[in-house]
Amino acid sequence: MDSRGRVLMALNHKIPDMVPLDLGGNQSGIHVVAYKHLLDYLDIVDENICYSDFIQQTAKPCEELLERFHIDIRWLRPPSTILPENYIPEVEGKYQGIWDQFGVFWGNSVDKNLGDILYYDPVIHPLKDMTTVQEIRGYDWPDGTDRTPFKGLREQAKKLRETTNYATATPPLGCIYEYTTFLFGFSKALKHLQKNPELIIAAMEELERYWSEYAAAFLREATFGETCYVDIVANNGDLAEQAGPIMNPKKIYEPIIKPIEQRFSERLHSLADLKINYHCCGSVTEFIPHFSEIGYDAVNPVQIGAFDMEPCSLKNRFGEMVTFWGGLCNTQNTLPFGTPEQIREEVQYNMDCLKPGGGYIASNIHNITAEVPPENIIAMFETAKRFRKY
């Protein structure tokens, strides 16, 4: 069985020959510092180290590393979003960083040396002082139909489908509720949900319009004849923390957020025959039935260290609803600070829980952080390879 068939079987809750493996997505990536250490340890040369996501400081893994770990998925990114290792961030007041298309500035202290910056946070929130729906509607929202960022994407999609057998996935082609926390600021967005939900709804509807146009433009670039060469699209929407939901699921999520995100999910599914991989960190068990209803095919990153996220329990309760994507090893504790033996034990246990019956794609839980030693990364993927067969 080839990689693409393996991934699609897992997403269709059928049993493939082996559990598919992933590395390199926007939330299954590797920090550039850990990446360099890993390459040195494995004696692999990447002569063109780039950022797959500058904000998160994640590296675009080279093909030799992906083949070394038997990775089944390749991530199709607009070339314009891949930045070189020597990229110099902009300076904005007391911050250095980068503007996104929505006018959010992702920054860190201008006083820091670039080599000491591990990631960038949203520090300038363009909607933070807006108090009316009219102001939000009148904001200079970006044009999702603009094809300029996609130069070179079509050729890349064609090459991946016609010369490899990997499954093709995209970076996030949508981020609706979560992006309001960047536009307003996290605390203010939560306050608006409670007291001024019309402001959040207006922002989400504008984001829905943009992402619908953007996703359609992206997927047109990857469509040849009647066939779209994309298998999976990512969609982001953090709704939870370590201890549980960040809002009341019944009073806030269901009436305010879910209808818009469901409409957007239906739009994505209408654009092509594809699967949706929905990223939501934290303790998400209260949301999983909703995710299934909305039409999300997979849930990432399966943060097993959060409350009520024990992997065997997750599989028993929700294994028929969604495919679990992630869940290999606790990225906050075991992976950075454990021994290779501890990592091997944890990976084997988690895979034994999550792989039965299909419906599992194995990857690191969110991005591998800068401090993770190469021996631990190797232990995680080598153990996953060892126990991936059905």
BELDAJO-V201759 format. One record per residue. N is the residue number from 0. RES is the residue in one small letter. PHI is phi in radians with two decimals (none if undefined). OMEGA is omega in radians with two decimals (* if undefined). Layout:
n = (N:N)
res = (RES:RES)
phi = (PHI:PHI)
omega = (OMEGA:OMEGA)
This chain:
n = (0:1:2:3:4:5:6:7:8:9:10:11:12:13:14:15:16:17:18:19:20:21:22:23:24:25:26:27:28:29:30:31:32:33:34:35:36:37:38:39:40:41:42:43:44:45:46:47:48:49:50:51:52:53:54:55:56:57:58:59:60:61:62:63:64:65:66:67:68:69:70:71:72:73:74:75:76:77:78:79:80:81:82:83:84:85:86:87:88:89:90:91:92:93:94:95:96:97:98:99:100:101:102:103:104:105:106:107:108:109:110:111:112:113:114:115:116:117:118:119:120:121:122:123:124:125:126:127:128:129:130:131:132:133:134:135:136:137:138:139:140:141:142:143:144:145:146:147:148:149:150:151:152:153:154:155:156:157:158:159:160:161:162:163:164:165:166:167:168:169:170:171:172:173:174:175:176:177:178:179:180:181:182:183:184:185:186:187:188:189:190:191:192:193:194:195:196:197:198:199:200:201:202:203:204:205:206:207:208:209:210:211:212:213:214:215:216:217:218:219:220:221:222:223:224:225:226:227:228:229:230:231:232:233:234:235:236:237:238:239:240:241:242:243:244:245:246:247:248:249:250:251:252:253:254:255:256:257:258:259:260:261:262:263:264:265:266:267:268:269:270:271:272:273:274:275:276:277:278:279:280:281:282:283:284:285:286:287:288:289:290:291:292:293:294:295:296:297:298:299:300:301:302:303:304:305:306:307:308:309:310:311:312:313:314:315:316:317:318:319:320:321:322:323:324:325:326:327:328:329:330:331:332:333:334:335:336:337:338:339:340:341:342:343:344:345:346:347:348:349:350:351:352:353:354:355:356:357:358:359:360:361:362:363:364:365:366:367:368:369:370:371:372:373:374:375:376:377:378:379:380:381:382:383:384:385:386:387:388:389)
res = (m:d:s:r:g:r:v:l:m:a:l:n:h:k:i:p:d:m:v:p:l:d:l:g:g:n:q:s:g:i:h:v:v:a:y:k:h:l:l:d:y:l:d:i:v:d:e:n:i:c:y:s:d:f:i:q:q:t:a:k:p:c:e:e:l:l:e:r:f:h:i:d:i:r:w:l:r:p:p:s:t:i:l:p:e:n:y:i:p:e:v:e:g:k:y:q:g:i:w:d:q:f:g:v:f:w:g:n:s:v:d:k:n:l:g:d:i:l:y:y:d:p:v:i:h:p:l:k:d:m:t:t:v:q:e:i:r:g:y:d:w:p:d:g:t:d:r:t:p:f:k:g:l:r:e:q:a:k:k:l:r:e:t:t:n:y:a:t:a:t:p:p:l:g:c:i:y:e:y:t:t:f:l:f:g:f:s:k:a:l:k:h:l:q:k:n:p:e:l:i:i:a:a:m:e:e:l:e:r:y:w:s:e:y:a:a:a:f:l:r:e:a:t:f:g:e:t:c:y:v:d:i:v:a:n:n:g:d:l:a:e:q:a:g:p:i:m:n:p:k:k:i:y:e:p:i:i:k:p:i:e:q:r:f:s:e:r:l:h:s:l:a:d:l:k:i:n:y:h:c:c:g:s:v:t:e:f:i:p:h:f:s:e:i:g:y:d:a:v:n:p:v:q:i:g:a:f:d:m:e:p:c:s:l:k:n:r:f:g:e:m:v:t:f:w:g:g:l:c:n:t:q:n:t:l:p:f:g:t:p:e:q:i:r:e:e:v:q:y:n:m:d:c:l:k:p:g:g:g:y:i:a:s:n:i:h:n:i:t:a:e:v:p:p:e:n:i:i:a:m:f:e:t:a:k:r:f:r:k:y)
phi = (none:-1.52:-1.09:-1.10:-1.09:-1.08:-1.15:-1.17:-1.11:-1.08:-1.23:-1.66:1.03:-1.95:-1.60:-1.42:-1.23:-2.57:-1.16:-1.16:-2.06:-2.29:-2.74:2.06:-1.37:-1.14:-2.19:-2.40:-1.76:-2.50:-1.09:-1.05:-1.16:-1.10:-1.08:-1.10:-1.11:-1.15:-1.05:-1.07:-1.13:-1.57:1.01:-1.88:-1.87:-1.99:-1.45:-2.40:-1.17:-2.33:-1.57:-1.31:-2.55:-1.12:-1.05:-1.53:1.04:-1.62:-1.54:-1.48:-1.13:-1.30:-1.10:-1.07:-1.20:-1.08:-1.21:-1.03:-1.65:1.05:-1.33:-1.67:-2.17:-2.11:-1.72:-1.64:-2.04:-1.01:-0.95:-1.17:-1.58:-1.55:-1.87:-1.23:-1.02:-1.59:-1.05:-1.78:-1.19:-1.35:-1.91:-2.36:1.10:-1.53:-2.07:-2.14:2.97:-2.61:-1.49:-1.77:-1.20:-1.68:1.51:-1.56:-1.78:-1.74:-2.45:-2.50:-1.03:-1.16:-1.42:-1.44:-1.23:-0.97:-1.17:-1.69:-1.58:-1.63:-2.96:-2.12:-1.87:-1.24:-2.09:-2.12:-1.97:-1.17:-1.76:-1.08:-1.78:-1.39:-2.19:-2.28:-1.09:-1.06:-1.09:-1.17:-1.10:-1.48:-1.11:-1.39:-1.25:-1.23:-1.65:-1.26:-1.50:-1.15:-1.59:-0.95:-1.16:-1.68:-1.02:1.62:-1.18:-1.07:-1.12:-1.15:-1.10:-1.09:-1.12:-1.07:-1.29:-1.61:-2.13:-2.35:-2.00:-1.42:-1.26:-1.92:-2.19:-1.87:-1.16:-0.97:-1.76:-3.06:-2.84:-1.80:-1.06:-0.98:-1.22:-1.13:-1.24:-1.45:-1.27:-1.67:1.72:-1.02:-1.13:-1.17:-1.06:-1.16:-1.13:-1.11:-1.00:-1.40:-1.92:-2.35:-1.06:-1.09:-1.24:-1.16:-1.08:-1.07:-1.14:-1.10:-1.16:-1.19:-1.16:-1.05:-1.08:-1.04:-1.16:-1.11:-1.19:-1.11:-1.09:-1.11:-1.15:-1.04:-1.23:-1.09:-1.13:-1.80:-1.91:-2.20:1.15:-1.72:-1.98:-1.57:-1.53:-1.90:-1.70:-2.42:-1.97:-1.57:-2.55:-1.87:-3.06:-1.02:-2.18:-2.45:-2.14:-1.01:-1.62:2.61:-1.07:-1.58:-2.53:-1.22:-1.04:-1.34:-1.51:-2.05:-1.09:-1.09:-1.41:-1.83:-1.61:-1.01:-1.05:-1.25:-1.21:-1.19:-1.07:-1.18:-1.06:-1.10:-1.13:-1.04:-1.13:-1.33:-1.35:-2.95:-1.45:-2.47:-1.89:-1.94:-1.81:-1.71:-1.66:-2.65:-1.28:1.48:-1.50:-1.89:-1.05:-1.21:-1.67:-1.00:-1.02:-1.16:-1.02:-1.10:-1.13:-1.16:1.91:-1.38:-1.48:-2.42:-2.14:-2.23:-1.85:1.05:-1.39:-1.13:-1.45:-1.46:-1.04:1.10:-2.07:-1.08:-1.11:-1.15:-1.12:-1.00:-1.13:-1.13:-1.46:-2.23:-1.10:-1.47:-1.55:-2.45:-1.51:-1.57:-2.20:2.33:1.19:-1.29:-2.74:-1.03:-1.28:-1.53:-2.22:-1.10:-1.10:-1.36:-2.06:-1.48:-1.62:-0.95:-1.14:-1.09:-1.18:-1.06:-1.11:-1.20:-1.09:-1.07:-1.08:-1.11:-1.22:-1.06:-1.32:-1.65:-1.48:-0.98:1.38:1.41:1.23:-2.54:-2.11:-1.58:-2.79:-1.06:-1.46:1.05:-1.33:-1.18:-1.43:-1.04:-1.47:-1.22:-1.26:-1.03:-1.03:-1.30:-1.12:-1.10:-1.03:-1.11:-1.34:-1.15:-1.20:-1.05:-1.11:-1.14:-1.90:-1.49:-1.25:-1.63)
omega = (-3.14:-3.03:-3.10:3.11:3.13:-3.13:-3.11:3.07:3.12:-3.14:3.09:3.10:2.99:-3.06:3.06:3.10:-3.11:3.02:3.06:3.13:-3.14:2.96:3.02:3.10:-3.13:3.06:2.99:-3.04:-3.12:3.13:-3.05:3.11:3.10:3.14:3.14:3.12:3.14:3.11:3.13:-3.10:-3.09:-3.10:3.06:-3.13:2.99:-3.07:-3.11:-3.14:-3.12:3.02:2.96:3.06:-3.08:-3.09:-3.14:-3.12:3.10:-3.12:2.97:-3.05:3.11:-3.06:-3.12:3.12:-3.14:3.10:3.13:-3.11:3.09:-3.10:-3.02:-3.02:3.00:-3.04:-3.08:-3.09:3.01:-3.11:-3.11:-3.13:3.13:-3.08:-3.11:-3.12:-3.10:3.13:-3.14:-3.12:3.08:3.06:3.12:-3.11:-3.11:-3.10:2.89:-3.08:-2.99:3.05:2.99:-3.03:-3.12:-3.11:3.01:3.08:3.13:-2.99:3.01:-3.04:3.11:-3.13:-3.11:2.94:-3.11:-3.12:3.14:-3.12:-3.11:3.10:-3.12:-3.13:3.02:-3.04:3.04:-3.02:-2.97:-3.13:-2.95:-3.09:-3.13:-3.06:-3.13:3.07:-3.13:3.11:-3.12:3.12:-3.09:3.13:-3.12:-3.12:-3.12:-3.11:-3.12:-3.13:-3.11:-3.09:-3.09:-3.09:-3.01:3.14:-3.13:-3.10:-3.09:-3.14:3.13:3.13:-3.13:-3.13:-3.13:-3.08:-2.98:-3.12:3.09:3.07:-3.13:2.94:-3.11:3.13:3.13:2.91:-3.07:2.99:3.11:3.03:-2.96:-3.11:-3.06:-3.10:3.07:3.12:3.05:-3.09:-3.14:-2.88:-3.00:-3.07:-3.11:3.10:3.12:3.09:3.11:3.09:-3.12:-2.94:-3.09:-3.04:3.14:3.11:3.11:3.13:3.14:3.12:3.13:3.13:3.07:3.09:3.10:3.12:-3.13:-3.05:3.08:3.11:-3.12:-3.13:3.13:3.13:3.12:-3.04:3.04:3.12:-3.08:-3.12:-3.12:-3.01:3.12:-3.00:3.02:-3.09:3.03:3.11:-3.02:2.97:3.06:3.12:-3.05:3.10:-3.11:-3.09:-2.99:3.02:-3.10:-3.00:-3.12:-3.11:3.09:3.03:3.13:-3.10:-3.07:-3.01:-3.05:-3.06:-3.05:-3.09:-2.99:-3.00:-3.01:-3.10:-3.13:-3.14:3.07:3.12:3.13:3.09:3.11:3.10:3.12:-3.12:-3.13:-3.05:-3.09:3.07:-3.05:3.10:3.10:3.04:-3.04:-3.14:3.08:-3.13:2.96:-3.13:-2.97:-3.01:3.13:-3.11:-2.99:3.07:3.08:3.12:3.13:3.12:-3.11:-3.13:3.05:-3.08:-3.13:3.09:-3.12:0.23:-3.11:-3.02:-2.98:-3.14:-3.14:-3.11:3.03:-3.11:3.09:-2.93:3.12:3.09:3.10:-3.09:-3.12:-3.07:-2.93:-3.05:3.11:-3.04:-3.04:2.95:3.08:-3.06:-3.09:2.92:-3.05:-3.01:-3.10:-3.05:-3.11:-3.05:-3.00:-3.05:3.13:-2.94:-3.14:3.06:3.07:3.12:3.09:3.13:3.12:3.13:-3.11:3.14:3.13:3.13:-3.09:3.12:3.08:3.12:-2.88:-3.02:-3.06:3.07:-3.05:3.11:3.10:2.98:-3.00:3.02:3.04:3.14:-3.00:-3.01:3.03:-3.01:-2.97:-3.01:-3.07:-3.13:-3.10:3.13:-3.11:3.08:3.13:3.12:-3.14:-3.06:3.10:3.09:3.09:3.10:-3.08:-3.02:-3.07:-3.09:3.06:*)
